[in-house]
Amino acid sequence: MNRLCNSLEPRVMNDDMLKLAVGEQGPQEEAGQLAKQEGILFKDVVSLQLDFQNLSFNNIEAIEGLDTLVNLEDLSLFNNRISKIDSLDALVKLQVLSLGNNQIGNMMNIIYLRRFKDLRALSLSGNPIAEAEDYKMFVWAYLPDLVYLDSRRIDDHMKGQAEMKHQFSIDELRHRERLIQAQQAEEQARQAELEEHQAAFVEHLNGSFLFDSMYADDVEGSKLAALHGVGELLEAYKDKFVIICLNIFEYGLKQQEKRKVELDTFNACVQEAVQENREQGKLRIATFEEKHLLSLNAIRDEADLASMEARIVAYSEDITELSSALMTLEMQLVEQLEETINMFERNIVDMVGLFVENVQSLMAQCRDLENHHHEKLLEIAINTLEKVVKGELDEDLPEDVRALFVDKDTIVNAVGTSHDIHLLKIDNREDELVTRVNSWCTHLVGKIHKDEIMRNRKRVKEINQYIDHMQNELDNLDSGDILD
């Protein structure tokens, strides 16, 4: 059997392999056909075998492509060519892992498995690692929550002995793990905060980022900073500029909270209206179905053909009346939601419009500061040029800075280039904010309208299917009884 495995070409784990395996191991018959029609949802898979089947080996060399199997609890990769345990990070619910008869030889692969807090059963028999003298003790010590190793229950006493033997190394490892976890938690907190700021469209405006970016690509501005008096000018400029950015940032967060409240209130109103409408529909159906069995039984028991036909007509009219009542309720809901949606749209558009208007006003203040700074910088530069021409310059300027002072046009162009870069950065950040918030608003309103259309279509389909079912039941009864 091993010769057969070795004679086959190694394979790569991909979506086709996963789909095939899930299809073979998933529900069959009607449920299986439905899954194939609707598409396989990998997030619903809890158990998967990619091992020896029907005398054919998958011959997988590396673990990969399993990121979508987030709810997988049981994974078998028995009888393959895997030499390293990795790329399983997404499988946070993993409880059982079978990697027997592979090519895993490095004991450090066990360390990787410590991240799976729910792992209770592990199989590594048939790997080079299992031949190591300290194999079992190492696994027991480094995976303390493991219950089964190679299909054998782990003895608690032996587990304790193993932990004592490797205690020093494990303590060091735990210390490193705590440091890594702290770093990850800090990074996750930073990312969550950034996402919150991005949702408010004011990320990186809670500090000097925009100001610093203005000078990041400003070669001429960096040179001019060496002039006497420019340092103090820059410091005052930066302080005022950052205050405006902070005002935009804080205003943006407050407006985001207001938009969120508006959206939450709207969603609650929609859900309440839909739920109330549904309850009214259920009452209508319940009232109808109270008569349903009685009407059908009366039709079945009616001996007189004319009376039977009269009962059938009356029951058919009841079905038509129910259909009309349910459709009327749905149309009332459509009109109610249309009014609610239109009101929300007006409110959210107004909120976004006011937000944009105020941000643009604050950005205009940034441009005013830049214009003022430009004037002062140009004044210092011209005065410095006059001193250079007269030979009265006391300070010793770097060569690249002194090269700017060959004539007035050169220094004016240098100051102007710096100014243009700064204004472009401010304009771009403003345009980006305005474009994104307007796009968000358009997308949100569009999605709400689309969701309502889909909800209405689904509800109408539900009503029609129910009414058709009732009518078919009557038609079948009618035909059968008349034939009898």
DRENDO-1510 file (C-alpha; in Angstrom, 1 decimal, always signed):
<recs>
REC; n; res; u; v; w
REC; 1; MET; +0.0; +0.0; +0.0 .
REC; 2; ASN; +2.8; +2.4; +0.8 .
REC; 3; ARG; +4.4; +1.7; -2.6 .
REC; 4; LEU; +1.1; +2.8; -4.2 .
REC; 5; CYS; +1.1; +6.0; -2.2 .
REC; 6; ASN; +4.8; +6.8; -3.2 .
REC; 7; SER; +4.1; +6.1; -6.9 .
REC; 8; LEU; +1.5; +8.8; -7.2 .
REC; 9; GLU; +2.2; +12.4; -8.0 .
REC; 10; PRO; +1.9; +14.9; -5.1 .
REC; 11; ARG; -1.3; +17.0; -5.2 .
REC; 12; VAL; -2.2; +20.5; -4.1 .
REC; 13; MET; -5.2; +21.1; -1.9 .
REC; 14; ASN; -7.6; +23.4; -3.7 .
REC; 15; ASP; -11.3; +24.3; -3.9 .
REC; 16; ASP; -12.1; +21.5; -6.4 .
REC; 17; MET; -10.7; +18.9; -4.0 .
REC; 18; LEU; -12.6; +20.4; -1.0 .
REC; 19; LYS; -15.9; +20.6; -3.0 .
REC; 20; LEU; -15.5; +17.0; -4.1 .
REC; 21; ALA; -14.7; +15.8; -0.6 .
REC; 22; VAL; -17.6; +17.8; +1.0 .
REC; 23; GLY; -20.0; +16.6; -1.7 .
REC; 24; GLU; -19.1; +12.9; -1.1 .
REC; 25; GLN; -19.2; +13.2; +2.7 .
REC; 26; GLY; -22.1; +15.6; +3.0 .
REC; 27; PRO; -25.8; +14.9; +2.9 .
REC; 28; GLN; -27.1; +12.6; +0.1 .
REC; 29; GLU; -30.4; +12.1; -1.7 .
REC; 30; GLU; -32.7; +15.1; -1.5 .
REC; 31; ALA; -30.6; +17.1; +1.0 .
REC; 32; GLY; -27.5; +16.5; -1.1 .
REC; 33; GLN; -29.2; +17.6; -4.3 .
REC; 34; LEU; -30.4; +20.8; -2.6 .
REC; 35; ALA; -26.9; +21.5; -1.3 .
REC; 36; LYS; -25.5; +21.1; -4.8 .
REC; 37; GLN; -28.1; +23.5; -6.3 .
REC; 38; GLU; -27.7; +26.2; -3.6 .
REC; 39; GLY; -23.9; +25.8; -3.5 .
REC; 40; ILE; -21.7; +24.4; -0.8 .
REC; 41; LEU; -21.2; +26.6; +2.2 .
REC; 42; PHE; -17.8; +25.7; +3.6 .
REC; 43; LYS; -18.6; +27.5; +6.9 .
REC; 44; ASP; -21.2; +24.9; +7.6 .
REC; 45; VAL; -18.8; +21.9; +7.3 .
REC; 46; VAL; -17.9; +20.5; +10.7 .
REC; 47; SER; -16.1; +17.2; +9.7 .
REC; 48; LEU; -13.9; +16.5; +6.7 .
REC; 49; GLN; -11.7; +13.6; +5.6 .
REC; 50; LEU; -9.0; +14.1; +3.0 .
REC; 51; ASP; -7.3; +10.7; +3.3 .
REC; 52; PHE; -7.2; +7.2; +1.9 .
REC; 53; GLN; -10.4; +6.4; +0.0 .
REC; 54; ASN; -11.2; +3.6; -2.4 .
REC; 55; LEU; -7.6; +2.5; -2.8 .
REC; 56; SER; -6.7; +6.1; -3.9 .
REC; 57; PHE; -4.6; +8.5; -2.0 .
REC; 58; ASN; -5.0; +12.3; -2.2 .
REC; 59; ASN; -1.2; +12.5; -1.8 .
REC; 60; ILE; -1.3; +16.0; -0.4 .
REC; 61; GLU; +2.1; +17.5; +0.4 .
REC; 62; ALA; +1.1; +20.7; +2.2 .
REC; 63; ILE; -1.9; +21.9; +4.2 .
REC; 64; GLU; -3.5; +24.9; +2.6 .
REC; 65; GLY; -6.9; +26.2; +1.3 .
REC; 66; LEU; -8.8; +25.5; +4.5 .
REC; 67; ASP; -9.5; +29.1; +5.6 .
REC; 68; THR; -13.2; +29.0; +4.8 .
REC; 69; LEU; -13.8; +26.0; +7.0 .
REC; 70; VAL; -14.2; +28.1; +10.1 .
REC; 71; ASN; -16.5; +25.8; +11.9 .
REC; 72; LEU; -14.6; +22.6; +11.2 .
REC; 73; GLU; -14.3; +20.4; +14.3 .
REC; 74; ASP; -12.9; +17.1; +12.9 .
REC; 75; LEU; -10.2; +17.0; +10.2 .
REC; 76; SER; -8.5; +13.9; +8.8 .
REC; 77; LEU; -5.5; +14.1; +6.5 .
REC; 78; PHE; -4.4; +10.6; +7.1 .
REC; 79; ASN; -2.1; +8.9; +4.5 .
REC; 80; ASN; -0.6; +11.8; +2.7 .
REC; 81; ARG; +2.8; +13.4; +2.3 .
REC; 82; ILE; +2.5; +16.3; +4.7 .
REC; 83; SER; +5.8; +17.2; +6.4 .
REC; 84; LYS; +4.7; +20.4; +8.3 .
REC; 85; ILE; +1.6; +21.3; +10.4 .
REC; 86; ASP; +0.6; +24.8; +9.5 .
REC; 87; SER; -2.1; +26.9; +7.7 .
REC; 88; LEU; -4.8; +25.7; +10.1 .
REC; 89; ASP; -5.2; +29.1; +11.9 .
REC; 90; ALA; -8.8; +29.7; +10.7 .
REC; 91; LEU; -10.0; +26.3; +12.2 .
REC; 92; VAL; -10.5; +27.8; +15.7 .
REC; 93; LYS; -13.1; +25.1; +16.7 .
REC; 94; LEU; -10.9; +22.2; +15.8 .
REC; 95; GLN; -11.3; +19.3; +18.2 .
REC; 96; VAL; -10.0; +16.2; +16.3 .
REC; 97; LEU; -7.0; +16.2; +14.0 .
REC; 98; SER; -5.8; +13.0; +12.3 .
REC; 99; LEU; -2.4; +13.3; +10.6 .
REC; 100; GLY; -1.3; +9.7; +10.8 .
REC; 101; ASN; +0.9; +8.1; +8.1 .
REC; 102; ASN; +2.5; +11.4; +6.9 .
REC; 103; GLN; +6.0; +12.7; +6.8 .
REC; 104; ILE; +6.1; +14.9; +9.9 .
REC; 105; GLY; +9.4; +14.8; +11.6 .
REC; 106; ASN; +10.1; +18.0; +13.5 .
REC; 107; MET; +8.8; +18.1; +17.1 .
REC; 108; MET; +8.3; +21.8; +16.9 .
REC; 109; ASN; +5.1; +21.1; +14.9 .
REC; 110; ILE; +3.5; +20.2; +18.2 .
REC; 111; ILE; +4.1; +23.8; +19.4 .
REC; 112; TYR; +2.0; +25.1; +16.5 .
REC; 113; LEU; -1.0; +23.1; +17.8 .
REC; 114; ARG; -1.1; +24.9; +21.2 .
REC; 115; ARG; -3.2; +27.7; +19.6 .
REC; 116; PHE; -6.2; +25.2; +19.2 .
REC; 117; LYS; -7.8; +25.5; +22.6 .
REC; 118; ASP; -10.5; +23.0; +21.8 .
REC; 119; LEU; -8.2; +20.2; +20.4 .
REC; 120; ARG; -8.9; +17.0; +22.3 .
REC; 121; ALA; -7.8; +14.2; +20.0 .
REC; 122; LEU; -4.6; +14.0; +17.9 .
REC; 123; SER; -3.2; +11.2; +15.7 .
REC; 124; LEU; +0.4; +11.3; +14.5 .
REC; 125; SER; +1.2; +7.6; +14.4 .
REC; 126; GLY; +3.1; +6.5; +11.3 .
REC; 127; ASN; +5.1; +9.8; +11.1 .
REC; 128; PRO; +8.8; +10.0; +11.8 .
REC; 129; ILE; +8.0; +12.2; +14.8 .
REC; 130; ALA; +6.2; +9.3; +16.5 .
REC; 131; GLU; +9.5; +7.3; +16.5 .
REC; 132; ALA; +11.3; +9.9; +18.7 .
REC; 133; GLU; +12.1; +8.7; +22.2 .
REC; 134; ASP; +10.5; +11.7; +23.9 .
REC; 135; TYR; +7.5; +11.9; +21.5 .
REC; 136; LYS; +4.6; +11.1; +23.9 .
REC; 137; MET; +6.1; +13.0; +26.9 .
REC; 138; PHE; +6.6; +16.0; +24.7 .
REC; 139; VAL; +3.1; +16.0; +23.3 .
REC; 140; TRP; +1.5; +15.4; +26.7 .
REC; 141; ALA; +3.5; +18.3; +28.2 .
REC; 142; TYR; +3.0; +20.8; +25.4 .
REC; 143; LEU; -0.7; +20.0; +24.7 .
REC; 144; PRO; -2.0; +19.8; +28.3 .
REC; 145; ASP; -5.7; +19.9; +27.2 .
REC; 146; LEU; -5.3; +16.9; +24.9 .
REC; 147; VAL; -7.4; +13.8; +25.9 .
REC; 148; TYR; -6.5; +11.3; +23.2 .
REC; 149; LEU; -3.1; +10.7; +21.5 .
REC; 150; ASP; -3.0; +8.2; +18.7 .
REC; 151; SER; -6.4; +6.8; +19.7 .
REC; 152; ARG; -5.3; +6.2; +23.3 .
REC; 153; ARG; -6.6; +8.1; +26.3 .
REC; 154; ILE; -3.9; +10.1; +28.0 .
REC; 155; ASP; -3.3; +9.1; +31.6 .
REC; 156; ASP; -3.5; +12.2; +33.9 .
REC; 157; HIS; -0.6; +11.0; +36.0 .
REC; 158; MET; +1.7; +10.6; +33.0 .
REC; 159; LYS; +0.5; +14.0; +31.8 .
REC; 160; GLY; +1.7; +15.5; +35.1 .
REC; 161; GLN; +5.0; +13.8; +34.9 .
REC; 162; ALA; +5.5; +15.1; +31.3 .
REC; 163; GLU; +4.8; +18.6; +32.3 .
REC; 164; MET; +7.2; +18.4; +35.2 .
REC; 165; LYS; +9.9; +17.1; +32.9 .
REC; 166; HIS; +9.5; +20.0; +30.5 .
REC; 167; GLN; +8.4; +22.6; +33.0 .
REC; 168; PHE; +11.3; +25.1; +32.4 .
REC; 169; SER; +10.8; +25.1; +28.6 .
REC; 170; ILE; +7.0; +25.4; +29.0 .
REC; 171; ASP; +7.3; +28.3; +31.4 .
REC; 172; GLU; +9.5; +30.2; +28.9 .
REC; 173; LEU; +7.1; +29.3; +26.1 .
REC; 174; ARG; +4.1; +30.5; +28.1 .
REC; 175; HIS; +5.8; +33.8; +28.8 .
REC; 176; ARG; +6.5; +34.3; +25.1 .
REC; 177; GLU; +2.9; +33.4; +24.3 .
REC; 178; ARG; +1.6; +35.9; +26.8 .
REC; 179; LEU; +3.8; +38.6; +25.2 .
REC; 180; ILE; +2.5; +37.7; +21.7 .
REC; 181; GLN; -1.1; +37.7; +22.9 .
REC; 182; ALA; -0.7; +41.1; +24.5 .
REC; 183; GLN; +0.8; +42.4; +21.2 .
REC; 184; GLN; -2.0; +40.9; +19.2 .
REC; 185; ALA; -4.6; +42.3; +21.6 .
REC; 186; GLU; -3.0; +45.7; +21.2 .
REC; 187; GLU; -2.9; +45.4; +17.5 .
REC; 188; GLN; -6.5; +44.3; +17.3 .
REC; 189; ALA; -7.5; +47.3; +19.5 .
REC; 190; ARG; -5.6; +49.6; +17.2 .
REC; 191; GLN; -7.3; +48.0; +14.1 .
REC; 192; ALA; -10.8; +48.3; +15.7 .
REC; 193; GLU; -10.1; +51.9; +16.6 .
REC; 194; LEU; -9.0; +52.6; +13.0 .
REC; 195; GLU; -12.1; +50.9; +11.6 .
REC; 196; GLU; -14.2; +53.1; +13.8 .
REC; 197; HIS; -12.5; +56.2; +12.6 .
REC; 198; GLN; -12.8; +55.0; +9.0 .
REC; 199; ALA; -16.5; +54.5; +9.4 .
REC; 200; ALA; -16.7; +58.2; +10.5 .
REC; 201; PHE; -14.4; +59.1; +7.5 .
REC; 202; VAL; -12.0; +61.0; +9.7 .
REC; 203; GLU; -9.1; +58.4; +10.1 .
REC; 204; HIS; -5.7; +59.9; +10.8 .
REC; 205; LEU; -7.2; +63.4; +11.6 .
REC; 206; ASN; -6.7; +63.0; +15.3 .
REC; 207; GLY; -3.1; +64.2; +15.2 .
REC; 208; SER; -0.5; +65.6; +12.9 .
REC; 209; PHE; -0.7; +63.0; +10.1 .
REC; 210; LEU; -2.1; +65.3; +7.5 .
REC; 211; PHE; +0.3; +68.1; +8.4 .
REC; 212; ASP; +3.3; +65.7; +8.3 .
REC; 213; SER; +2.1; +64.3; +5.0 .
REC; 214; MET; +2.2; +67.8; +3.5 .
REC; 215; TYR; +6.0; +67.9; +4.1 .
REC; 216; ALA; +6.7; +64.3; +3.4 .
REC; 217; ASP; +7.2; +64.9; -0.3 .
REC; 218; ASP; +8.0; +68.6; +0.0 .
REC; 219; VAL; +11.7; +68.9; -0.9 .
REC; 220; GLU; +11.7; +72.6; -1.2 .
REC; 221; GLY; +9.8; +73.1; +2.0 .
REC; 222; SER; +12.4; +71.0; +3.9 .
REC; 223; LYS; +15.2; +73.2; +2.6 .
REC; 224; LEU; +13.4; +76.4; +3.5 .
REC; 225; ALA; +12.9; +75.2; +7.0 .
REC; 226; ALA; +16.6; +75.9; +7.6 .
REC; 227; LEU; +16.1; +79.6; +7.2 .
REC; 228; HIS; +16.2; +81.8; +10.3 .
REC; 229; GLY; +12.7; +82.3; +11.8 .
REC; 230; VAL; +11.1; +79.5; +9.8 .
REC; 231; GLY; +11.3; +77.0; +12.6 .
REC; 232; GLU; +9.2; +79.1; +14.9 .
REC; 233; LEU; +6.8; +79.9; +12.1 .
REC; 234; LEU; +6.4; +76.2; +11.3 .
REC; 235; GLU; +5.8; +75.3; +14.9 .
REC; 236; ALA; +3.0; +77.8; +15.3 .
REC; 237; TYR; +1.5; +76.8; +12.0 .
REC; 238; LYS; +1.5; +73.1; +12.9 .
REC; 239; ASP; -0.1; +73.7; +16.3 .
REC; 240; LYS; -3.0; +75.6; +14.7 .
REC; 241; PHE; -3.4; +73.2; +11.8 .
REC; 242; VAL; -3.5; +70.1; +14.1 .
REC; 243; ILE; -6.2; +71.8; +16.3 .
REC; 244; ILE; -8.4; +72.2; +13.2 .
REC; 245; CYS; -7.8; +68.5; +12.3 .
REC; 246; LEU; -8.8; +67.5; +15.8 .
REC; 247; ASN; -12.0; +69.5; +15.4 .
REC; 248; ILE; -12.8; +67.7; +12.2 .
REC; 249; PHE; -12.0; +64.4; +13.9 .
REC; 250; GLU; -14.2; +65.0; +16.9 .
REC; 251; TYR; -17.0; +66.4; +14.8 .
REC; 252; GLY; -16.8; +63.4; +12.5 .
REC; 253; LEU; -17.1; +60.9; +15.4 .
REC; 254; LYS; -20.2; +62.8; +16.8 .
REC; 255; GLN; -21.8; +62.8; +13.4 .
REC; 256; GLN; -21.1; +59.1; +12.9 .
REC; 257; GLU; -22.9; +58.4; +16.1 .
REC; 258; LYS; -25.9; +60.5; +15.0 .
REC; 259; ARG; -26.0; +58.6; +11.7 .
REC; 260; LYS; -25.8; +55.3; +13.6 .
REC; 261; VAL; -28.7; +56.3; +15.9 .
REC; 262; GLU; -30.7; +57.4; +12.8 .
REC; 263; LEU; -30.1; +54.1; +11.1 .
REC; 264; ASP; -30.8; +52.0; +14.1 .
REC; 265; THR; -34.1; +53.8; +14.7 .
REC; 266; PHE; -35.0; +53.3; +11.1 .
REC; 267; ASN; -34.3; +49.6; +11.2 .
REC; 268; ALA; -36.2; +49.2; +14.4 .
REC; 269; CYS; -39.2; +51.0; +12.8 .
REC; 270; VAL; -39.1; +48.7; +9.8 .
REC; 271; GLN; -38.8; +45.5; +11.9 .
REC; 272; GLU; -41.7; +46.6; +14.0 .
REC; 273; ALA; -43.9; +47.4; +11.0 .
REC; 274; VAL; -43.1; +44.1; +9.3 .
REC; 275; GLN; -43.6; +42.1; +12.5 .
REC; 276; GLU; -47.0; +43.8; +13.2 .
REC; 277; ASN; -48.1; +43.2; +9.6 .
REC; 278; ARG; -47.0; +39.6; +9.8 .
REC; 279; GLU; -49.0; +39.1; +13.0 .
REC; 280; GLN; -52.1; +40.5; +11.3 .
REC; 281; GLY; -51.5; +38.1; +8.4 .
REC; 282; LYS; -51.2; +35.2; +10.8 .
REC; 283; LEU; -54.5; +36.1; +12.4 .
REC; 284; ARG; -56.2; +36.2; +9.0 .
REC; 285; ILE; -54.7; +32.8; +8.2 .
REC; 286; ALA; -55.6; +31.3; +11.6 .
REC; 287; THR; -59.2; +32.5; +11.2 .
REC; 288; PHE; -59.3; +30.9; +7.7 .
REC; 289; GLU; -57.8; +27.6; +8.8 .
REC; 290; GLU; -60.4; +27.3; +11.6 .
REC; 291; LYS; -63.0; +26.9; +8.9 .
REC; 292; HIS; -60.6; +25.0; +6.6 .
REC; 293; LEU; -61.0; +21.5; +7.9 .
REC; 294; LEU; -64.7; +22.0; +8.6 .
REC; 295; SER; -65.3; +23.2; +5.0 .
REC; 296; LEU; -63.3; +20.3; +3.5 .
REC; 297; ASN; -65.1; +17.7; +5.7 .
REC; 298; ALA; -68.4; +19.2; +4.8 .
REC; 299; ILE; -67.6; +18.9; +1.1 .
REC; 300; ARG; -66.5; +15.3; +1.5 .
REC; 301; ASP; -69.6; +14.4; +3.5 .
REC; 302; GLU; -72.1; +16.2; +1.2 .
REC; 303; ALA; -74.2; +13.6; -0.6 .
REC; 304; ASP; -76.1; +16.0; -2.8 .
REC; 305; LEU; -74.1; +17.1; -5.9 .
REC; 306; ALA; -75.6; +20.5; -6.1 .
REC; 307; SER; -75.0; +21.2; -2.5 .
REC; 308; MET; -71.4; +20.0; -2.8 .
REC; 309; GLU; -70.8; +22.3; -5.7 .
REC; 310; ALA; -72.3; +25.2; -3.7 .
REC; 311; ARG; -70.0; +24.5; -0.8 .
REC; 312; ILE; -67.0; +24.3; -3.2 .
REC; 313; VAL; -67.9; +27.7; -4.7 .
REC; 314; ALA; -68.2; +29.1; -1.2 .
REC; 315; TYR; -64.9; +27.7; -0.1 .
REC; 316; SER; -63.2; +29.0; -3.2 .
REC; 317; GLU; -64.6; +32.4; -2.5 .
REC; 318; ASP; -63.1; +32.2; +1.1 .
REC; 319; ILE; -59.7; +31.4; -0.5 .
REC; 320; THR; -60.1; +34.4; -2.8 .
REC; 321; GLU; -61.1; +36.6; +0.1 .
REC; 322; LEU; -58.1; +35.4; +2.1 .
REC; 323; SER; -55.8; +36.1; -0.8 .
REC; 324; SER; -57.2; +39.6; -1.2 .
REC; 325; ALA; -56.9; +40.3; +2.5 .
REC; 326; LEU; -53.2; +39.2; +2.6 .
REC; 327; MET; -52.3; +41.1; -0.5 .
REC; 328; THR; -54.1; +44.2; +0.9 .
REC; 329; LEU; -52.0; +43.9; +4.1 .
REC; 330; GLU; -48.9; +43.6; +2.1 .
REC; 331; MET; -49.8; +46.7; +0.0 .
REC; 332; GLN; -50.5; +48.6; +3.2 .
REC; 333; LEU; -47.0; +47.6; +4.5 .
REC; 334; VAL; -45.4; +48.6; +1.2 .
REC; 335; GLU; -46.9; +52.1; +1.5 .
REC; 336; GLN; -46.0; +52.4; +5.1 .
REC; 337; LEU; -42.4; +51.3; +4.5 .
REC; 338; GLU; -42.1; +53.5; +1.5 .
REC; 339; GLU; -43.0; +56.5; +3.6 .
REC; 340; THR; -40.6; +55.4; +6.3 .
REC; 341; ILE; -37.8; +54.9; +3.8 .
REC; 342; ASN; -38.3; +58.2; +2.1 .
REC; 343; MET; -38.2; +60.0; +5.5 .
REC; 344; PHE; -35.0; +58.2; +6.4 .
REC; 345; GLU; -33.5; +59.0; +3.1 .
REC; 346; ARG; -34.3; +62.7; +3.5 .
REC; 347; ASN; -32.8; +62.7; +7.0 .
REC; 348; ILE; -29.6; +60.8; +6.2 .
REC; 349; VAL; -29.0; +62.9; +3.1 .
REC; 350; ASP; -29.5; +66.1; +5.1 .
REC; 351; MET; -27.1; +64.8; +7.8 .
REC; 352; VAL; -24.5; +63.9; +5.3 .
REC; 353; GLY; -24.9; +67.2; +3.5 .
REC; 354; LEU; -24.5; +69.1; +6.8 .
REC; 355; PHE; -21.4; +67.0; +7.7 .
REC; 356; VAL; -19.8; +67.7; +4.3 .
REC; 357; GLU; -20.6; +71.4; +4.6 .
REC; 358; ASN; -19.0; +71.8; +8.0 .
REC; 359; VAL; -16.0; +69.7; +7.1 .
REC; 360; GLN; -15.4; +71.8; +4.0 .
REC; 361; SER; -15.6; +74.9; +6.2 .
REC; 362; LEU; -13.0; +73.5; +8.5 .
REC; 363; MET; -10.8; +72.4; +5.6 .
REC; 364; ALA; -11.1; +76.0; +4.3 .
REC; 365; GLN; -9.6; +77.1; +7.6 .
REC; 366; CYS; -6.6; +74.8; +7.0 .
REC; 367; ARG; -6.1; +76.4; +3.6 .
REC; 368; ASP; -6.3; +79.8; +5.2 .
REC; 369; LEU; -3.5; +78.8; +7.6 .
REC; 370; GLU; -1.5; +77.5; +4.7 .
REC; 371; ASN; -2.0; +80.7; +2.7 .
REC; 372; HIS; -0.9; +82.8; +5.8 .
REC; 373; HIS; +2.1; +80.6; +6.3 .
REC; 374; HIS; +3.0; +80.9; +2.6 .
REC; 375; GLU; +2.9; +84.7; +2.8 .
REC; 376; LYS; +5.1; +84.7; +5.9 .
REC; 377; LEU; +7.5; +82.2; +4.5 .
REC; 378; LEU; +7.8; +84.1; +1.2 .
REC; 379; GLU; +8.5; +87.3; +3.2 .
REC; 380; ILE; +11.3; +85.6; +5.1 .
REC; 381; ALA; +12.7; +84.1; +1.9 .
REC; 382; ILE; +12.8; +87.5; +0.1 .
REC; 383; ASN; +14.4; +89.2; +3.1 .
REC; 384; THR; +17.0; +86.4; +3.1 .
REC; 385; LEU; +17.6; +86.9; -0.6 .
REC; 386; GLU; +18.2; +90.6; -0.1 .
REC; 387; LYS; +20.7; +89.9; +2.7 .
REC; 388; VAL; +22.5; +87.3; +0.4 .
REC; 389; VAL; +22.7; +89.9; -2.4 .
REC; 390; LYS; +24.1; +92.5; -0.1 .
REC; 391; GLY; +26.4; +90.1; +1.6 .
REC; 392; GLU; +24.8; +90.8; +5.0 .
REC; 393; LEU; +23.6; +87.2; +5.7 .
REC; 394; ASP; +25.1; +86.2; +9.1 .
REC; 395; GLU; +23.9; +82.6; +9.2 .
REC; 396; ASP; +25.7; +79.8; +7.4 .
REC; 397; LEU; +23.2; +78.0; +5.1 .
REC; 398; PRO; +23.7; +74.5; +3.7 .
REC; 399; GLU; +24.8; +74.4; +0.0 .
REC; 400; ASP; +21.4; +73.1; -1.3 .
REC; 401; VAL; +19.6; +75.9; +0.5 .
REC; 402; ARG; +22.0; +78.6; -0.6 .
REC; 403; ALA; +21.4; +77.4; -4.2 .
REC; 404; LEU; +17.8; +78.6; -4.0 .
REC; 405; PHE; +19.0; +82.2; -3.5 .
REC; 406; VAL; +20.6; +82.8; -6.9 .
REC; 407; ASP; +17.7; +85.2; -7.9 .
REC; 408; LYS; +14.2; +86.2; -7.0 .
REC; 409; ASP; +12.5; +83.9; -9.5 .
REC; 410; THR; +14.2; +80.8; -8.1 .
REC; 411; ILE; +13.3; +81.5; -4.5 .
REC; 412; VAL; +9.7; +82.5; -5.3 .
REC; 413; ASN; +9.3; +79.3; -7.4 .
REC; 414; ALA; +10.7; +77.2; -4.5 .
REC; 415; VAL; +8.2; +78.7; -2.0 .
REC; 416; GLY; +5.4; +78.4; -4.5 .
REC; 417; THR; +6.1; +74.8; -5.2 .
REC; 418; SER; +6.0; +74.0; -1.5 .
REC; 419; HIS; +2.8; +75.9; -1.2 .
REC; 420; ASP; +1.2; +74.0; -4.1 .
REC; 421; ILE; +2.1; +70.6; -2.5 .
REC; 422; HIS; +0.5; +71.6; +0.8 .
REC; 423; LEU; -2.7; +72.8; -0.8 .
REC; 424; LEU; -2.9; +69.7; -2.9 .
REC; 425; LYS; -2.7; +67.5; +0.2 .
REC; 426; ILE; -5.4; +69.4; +1.9 .
REC; 427; ASP; -7.6; +69.3; -1.2 .
REC; 428; ASN; -7.1; +65.6; -1.7 .
REC; 429; ARG; -8.0; +64.7; +1.9 .
REC; 430; GLU; -11.1; +66.9; +1.7 .
REC; 431; ASP; -12.1; +65.3; -1.7 .
REC; 432; GLU; -11.5; +61.8; -0.3 .
REC; 433; LEU; -13.7; +62.4; +2.7 .
REC; 434; VAL; -16.5; +64.0; +0.7 .
REC; 435; THR; -16.4; +61.3; -2.0 .
REC; 436; ARG; -16.5; +58.5; +0.6 .
REC; 437; VAL; -19.3; +59.8; +2.7 .
REC; 438; ASN; -21.4; +60.6; -0.3 .
REC; 439; SER; -20.7; +57.1; -1.7 .
REC; 440; TRP; -21.6; +55.5; +1.6 .
REC; 441; CYS; -24.9; +57.4; +1.7 .
REC; 442; THR; -25.8; +56.5; -1.9 .
REC; 443; HIS; -25.0; +52.9; -1.4 .
REC; 444; LEU; -26.9; +52.7; +1.9 .
REC; 445; VAL; -30.0; +54.3; +0.5 .
REC; 446; GLY; -29.8; +52.1; -2.6 .
REC; 447; LYS; -29.5; +49.0; -0.6 .
REC; 448; ILE; -32.4; +49.9; +1.6 .
REC; 449; HIS; -34.6; +50.4; -1.4 .
REC; 450; LYS; -33.4; +47.1; -3.0 .
REC; 451; ASP; -33.9; +45.2; +0.2 .
REC; 452; GLU; -37.5; +46.4; +0.4 .
REC; 453; ILE; -38.1; +45.3; -3.2 .
REC; 454; MET; -36.7; +41.9; -2.4 .
REC; 455; ARG; -38.8; +41.6; +0.8 .
REC; 456; ASN; -42.0; +42.5; -1.0 .
REC; 457; ARG; -41.3; +40.0; -3.8 .
REC; 458; LYS; -40.6; +37.3; -1.3 .
REC; 459; ARG; -43.7; +38.0; +0.7 .
REC; 460; VAL; -45.9; +38.1; -2.4 .
REC; 461; LYS; -44.4; +34.7; -3.4 .
REC; 462; GLU; -45.1; +33.3; +0.0 .
REC; 463; ILE; -48.8; +34.4; -0.1 .
REC; 464; ASN; -49.2; +33.1; -3.7 .
REC; 465; GLN; -47.7; +29.7; -2.7 .
REC; 466; TYR; -50.0; +29.4; +0.3 .
REC; 467; ILE; -53.1; +30.4; -1.7 .
REC; 468; ASP; -52.1; +28.0; -4.5 .
REC; 469; HIS; -51.7; +25.2; -2.0 .
REC; 470; MET; -55.2; +25.9; -0.6 .
REC; 471; GLN; -56.7; +26.0; -4.0 .
REC; 472; ASN; -55.0; +22.9; -5.2 .
REC; 473; GLU; -56.2; +21.1; -2.1 .
REC; 474; LEU; -59.7; +22.1; -3.0 .
REC; 475; ASP; -59.3; +21.3; -6.7 .
REC; 476; ASN; -58.0; +17.8; -5.9 .
REC; 477; LEU; -60.9; +17.2; -3.5 .
REC; 478; ASP; -63.4; +18.5; -6.1 .
REC; 479; SER; -62.1; +16.2; -8.9 .
REC; 480; GLY; -61.9; +13.2; -6.7 .
REC; 481; ASP; -65.3; +13.5; -5.2 .
REC; 482; ILE; -67.0; +14.2; -8.5 .
REC; 483; LEU; -65.3; +11.2; -10.1 .
REC; 484; ASP; -66.4; +9.0; -7.2 .
</recs>
